[in-house]
Amino acid sequence: MKIAIIHEWLEGVAGSERVLEQMLLCYPEADLFALVDFLPVDQRGILHGRVPRTSFIQRLPFARRWFRHYAMLLPMAVEQWDLSGYGLVLSNSHAFAKGVLTGPDTRHVSYVHSPMRYAWDLQHQYLRESGLDRGLRGIAARWLLSRPRLWDRGTANGVDLFLTNSHYVARRINKAYRREAVVIPPPVDIETFTPGGEKQDFYLVASRHVAYKRIDLVAAAFAAMPDRQLVIVGDGPAHGRVRAAARGARNITFRPAVPQAELVALMRAARAFVFAGEEDFGIVLAEALACGTPVIAFGRGGAAEIVAEGAGLLFAEQTVDAVAGAVERFEGMAVDATGCRVAAECYNVAQFRLRLAASIGTALQGGK
């Protein structure tokens, strides 16, 4: 049986690319398709020698930097691949990949990291953060976003089995598509992220700096707690906002994105990992736990499923006061590094592959 694996775009390695890597290892004979492939040479190891078949978007002007600006063409692009000769299509989707066209004799299994975020329940947040929530521009933006929402809902009919990363996203899938999804948490490299060394007196944030991660809340909270040290690792379009929230506080250290080995060392040494965003799953939270480091996180989304009792604590609101209060409560807790590690071990790579293979086997036998 011929197998096709569909991925949206290859430009860097994040959670969805880690899932893709395991899909390729599970099905080494599969053909790989991606809308664009601009993955740097030093990150191509996740493809294990595969060269993906790309779409016409790859050849459009300035695609390397601006392919997201061709958003209105991406649904058309994903529909252009002829997959009629494949018995199994496995899509790895957070926006467009699940929209591939398959025939009645092809089983389509889609691992959905999230329904199209900006078209569904996060639309108002995206418009607000982009300054497009008012006036004529706001009306135009809402009209434009209604089109991909209709397309996204329609393409759900072409999926035989939905898989997803958390019960939180499974509820969103049910709300958007009226379909049930099998929950398979994404793979966490617990063989690399391991405990070790002595704890130091600092808290850690490590993330791409984008608005919804709410790193600004953490920075502002620690700026108001000058006796506590915070290290913020990463960069991104919201970096200026995070810097402004820190207000030049001397107890906050900024570092650019670091190599994996250095990130592991920071996670091992941190007193706790702090996260104020609402994530679909939150692999970085599981990585911190795997290093024996407790997590202080906003208690919605994947964090509510990852942070087990005794492995950290959750706070209820995305406010500066809630972050500061959580840090103070944490310092009165007894946290066991071994318990943190145990909480992360269920997300190991081997378990992901077993669950993925079992779910696909059921789909191929005609079950759901």
ZATORDO-349448 format. One record per residue (C-alpha): residue in one letter; x, y, z. Coordinates in pm, whole numbers, plus 50000, padded with zeros to 5 digits. Layout:
// ZATORDO-349448
AXYZ...
END
This chain:
// ZATORDO-349448
M500005000050000K501335034349905I501405059750188A501565097750165I502435120950453I501245156950416H502895185350607E502085222350578W505395240850561L508975233650649E510875264150774G512005254151124V511645226751383A508845230451637G506215207151783S504515198051455E507875189851295R508665166451585V505415148551512L506345147251143E509695131651229Q508005103251416M505495098051134L508405094050892L510075069051124C506845049451161Y506345048350783P509795049950619E508345040150280A505925069750272D506155098450024L506385132950183F504485163550060A504825199450191L503445232550067V506935247850088D510315235450201F512755261450333L514125240350617P517735250150699V520445224750625D521335220250992Q517735210651078R517025186450795G517915156251006I514255153251108L513455143350747H515875113750754G516965119750397R513495126450253V513045153449991P509425165550003R507315172349697T506345208849722S503485229549579F503515258549332I503775282149632Q507465272249654R508135289549321L506205321849378P508135354649419F509585360449767A508055327749891R510945320050126R510165350050344W506535357650265F504785324450187R502245331150463H501155361850268Y499845337950002A497305324950255M494395327550012L496265304749768L497235277950022P493885259350012M494175257149634A497785245749662V497045216949897E494235205049668Q496545202349365W498345170549467D497035139149297L496835113149574S494625088449389G497275061149396Y497655061049775G495895037450013L496705058550321V497115096050352L498425108850684S498165146750721N499945166950991S497805197951013H497275230451199A495715249350908F495695235250555A497215200250534K493975182150616G492395197850305V494045173550061L491655156149823T491355118349853G489135092549685P486705067549837D489305039749851T491915060750034R491955063050412H492735098150533V493985101150892S494655136751009Y496695146151316V495265180651388H497335202551619S494535228151616P491595238351401M492635268951197R493285292451489Y492615326251331A489385314451166W487715299151471D487675306751844L490905327051845Q489745350351566H488925379151801Q492295376351974Y494175376651642L492215406851516R492755425651842E496495418851846S496765429351479G494795461451532L492055448951299D489185446451545R487495479651456G486395501051166L486305493050796R489545473050814G487975451751087I484885445150875A487065435450579A489245412550793R486215394550936W484785389350588L488095375350465L488365351750763S484875338050703R486075322350377P488835299750520R486465290350803L483935276650555W486715258650365D488145244350686R484805230450798G484095215850454T487425197650431A486735179950762N484325157950567G487275142950379V488955129950695D488225094250804L489885096751145F490975126951349L493905124551588T494995153251811N497445162952083S495205170152385H491675167452517Y491535205552498V492035204952120A489705174952088R486945196952231R487805224351981I487685199051695N484275187451810K483055223351829A484365232851484Y483755200851286R481265180951500R483705151651495E485365131351767A489165129151782V491505103351934V493975119952171I497625110552117P499955134552304P502905145752090P506355130152138V508705144952396D512415137052377I512755125752736E516055108652651T517605143152592F515615163352845T516755146453166P517375157553526G520875166153635G523015191253822E522175215154104K519195238354109Q519935275654098D517885305054219F516245316653895Y512985311153708L512935303653337V510865312753032A511865297452697S509625303452399R509245321152069H508165356652147V504685359151997A501755377752149Y499595348252257K502425332952464R501945362652706I505605364252804D504975401152870L502865391353173V505725371053320A508215399253254A505955425053419A505345402553720F509055397253783A509785434153726A507545439654029M509445412754227P513075425454213D514275399754467R513545371054225Q515635363153916L514115355553575V515815343353257I513875348252932V515155328252635G514005333552276D513045360252027G510245368051785P507855395151669A506625403152023H510155407452164G509785445252187R506565441252384V508275417552627R511225441352672A508835470052739A506995449553004A510295442253179R510885479853216G514645474953228A514455454353549R517915442853658N516605409553784I515495399153432T518075385053191F517295382252819R518985356152603P518425348052235A517335313452122V519965288652239P521095254252113Q519225224652255A522065213852487E522155248452645L518355248752681V518495215352862A521125229053100L518965259553177M515895237953236R517805215153474A519105244753674A515915265653691R513905267354010A510725265353798F509575270553440V506955298053400F504395299853119A501435323853091G500085314652745E497195292252645E498725263752445D497105235552252F499505211552425G502795227652531I505735204652456V508145228552628L506235223452956A506675185652929E510365190652845A510845211353161L509135184553372A511345158153209C514335177953338G512925175053691T511825211553691P508345221153813V506045242653599I504055273653692A501495278553413F498185293853315G495645266553385R493935264153048G494745244452736G497305216752739A498945228753062A495915217053260E496595181653133I500405182153159V501055197353502A500155169753743E499605175254115G502945179654287A504725188553961G504005225853984L500925247453998L498395264353774F496995299553798A493525309353685E493905343153512Q496225358553254T497185388453466V500385401753619D498985397353970A498045361053898V501575352953779A503165370054080G500765353054320A501505318954166V505255323854212E504735333054577R502495302554636F504975280154458E507745290154697G505685276354983M505225242554813A507215210554846V508045198554494D509765165754412A511985165354103T511335128054064G507585134654051C508125160253777R510085134953574V507435108053622A504735132253500A506655136553173E507525100253103C504125091552957Y504935114752662N507945094852543V508605088852175A507985051352187Q504505056352333F503655081452060R504635057051785L502685028451941R499545049451979L499865063751628A500335029551467A497435014551664S495035042551567I495995040951201G495675003051203T492115006851333A491335032451062L492665009450788Q490404981650914G487425004550872G486985015151234K486955049851379
END
